[in-house]
Every structure is written in C-alpha cells, then in structure tokens.
Amino acid sequence: MGSGRGLGEVGGKGGEVGAATAVRRARRLRYSPPMTDDQPRPHPAPHLPFGNFSQVRSALEAADTLAAPVAEALRTWESREAAESVLYVDTDPGKADTAVFSESYAVPLEASANCVVVAARRGGETTLAACLALAHTRVDVNRTVRKHLGARKASFADMDTAVSRTGMEYGGITPLGLPADWPLLVDASVIDAPYVLVGSGSRRGKLILPGKAIAQLPHVEVLEGLAPAAE
C-alpha cells in the first residue's frame, strides 16, 4: 500500500526545508525605501585620464596628505567646480623626479607639468614668480620671463628660497597655494591640455586636474611661447 500522502502534500523534513528557503527569500526581498534628496549618496570612483596608479581619490578628500598651503588653496578656491575636479594620486616620494616618475607611472611628459620658481631682479629689488610648463618643454627664463616681468636679469630661484617661500617640498612645488603676491606664468599649452599632472606640495603624491582649471587659479598669466620644446 502507499503512504497515503498525495503529490500535492508537504510534510516532514522536506516541508521544513521548503519553509526555511521561503523565509530566506523573503528577507532578501524586503522593501527598501528610495533614497531622498537629503541623504548622502556614495561618490562614484574617480576616473583617471592617464597613468598607472593604485590609489586615487578626490583631492578635497585627501587634504590631510597635502602640504598646508595646497590644502588651503583647494578649500578656498572660488571655483568650487574647479576644486572638485582635482584628483589626488598616491606615489612613491623616491620617484618624484620627472623622468623617473614618467616611466614608473606611465604618465606622458606631454601630460605632466613642472612648476618652477624664478627670481627677477631690477635695481636692488628681486621679484619672485612661478612658471608652469609641460615637462617636455623648458621655461625661457632669460628672454620671455625676464621681459614679461620687466627685469634686468632673471634666473631660477635657489632651492632654499623656493622651499621656504612656498612652504612646499622641493620636487613637489605646485601652482596651487603659491604666495598671494606672486605672478603665476603659465604656458598656453598647459591650459590647452585636457588634463595635467602637477605636484601636491610634497614629494609624495601628485594632483591631476583639467588644464582649463589652472586658468582659474589666482594671479594666472597665460603666455604663448613661455616654454619652447626642449632641445
């Protein structure tokens, strides 16, 4: 004789397993209310336009790793959109020099910009300024910079002066956070670049931002021919 149990009946251990599965499925399908406008939403992962970096985040979120004047410049930048466009990438401070950095992190020289400090002298006065140019070019200090600043003589500032006056590390000087009374001379090719990599104020870490954002920094003067291609 049969067990007396029909095909549609559920009982014993099989019924217990089926009930447990149904409970788990119900938990997974619990209703979640939609996010409201006042709830914080997760930031999408930053997009790197170039380079091979293991860690990347918004520079505004990396303020504690930046040199103090750089962090302050980001925080107080009049263009919030420009400030939010800046990315921070973590790098080895031992590879901060341009040629080594470019090879180690797969950054084209055409996408990397160097910020140098120059000293312009006229009479007994010395004026300091910063120049920003792409890494495959060289700033024309003796002619273009000297004439633009109305100086009798111009040269690259010594390391001690550059470091002490900017509050940044040598090899990490950046156009963000420079002294308020300094002109910032920028070669036009930097502004035309979709994105450029610059220093972070220290030898560790770099910043990546749109070239057009640099034009919105304080005291910027964009010059054609500031930095011809290096021979």
KAHUFEN-V392972 format. One record per run of one state. SS is the DSSP state (@ for helix, = for strand, . for the rest). FROM is the first residue (numbers start at 1). LEN is the number of residues. If there is no record, write none. Layout:
ss = <SS | SS>
from = <FROM | FROM>
len = <LEN | LEN>
//
This chain:
ss = <. | @ | . | = | @ | . | @ | . | @ | . | = | . | @ | . | @ | . | @ | = | . | = | . | = | . | @ | . | = | . | @ | . | = | @ | . | = | . | = | @ | . | = | . | = | .>
from = <1 | 12 | 29 | 56 | 59 | 66 | 68 | 77 | 80 | 85 | 87 | 90 | 93 | 96 | 98 | 106 | 109 | 112 | 123 | 125 | 135 | 137 | 140 | 141 | 149 | 153 | 157 | 159 | 167 | 183 | 188 | 193 | 195 | 200 | 206 | 211 | 215 | 220 | 224 | 227 | 230>
len = <11 | 17 | 27 | 3 | 7 | 2 | 9 | 3 | 5 | 2 | 3 | 3 | 3 | 2 | 8 | 3 | 3 | 11 | 2 | 10 | 2 | 3 | 1 | 8 | 4 | 4 | 2 | 8 | 16 | 5 | 5 | 2 | 5 | 6 | 5 | 4 | 5 | 4 | 3 | 3 | 2>
//
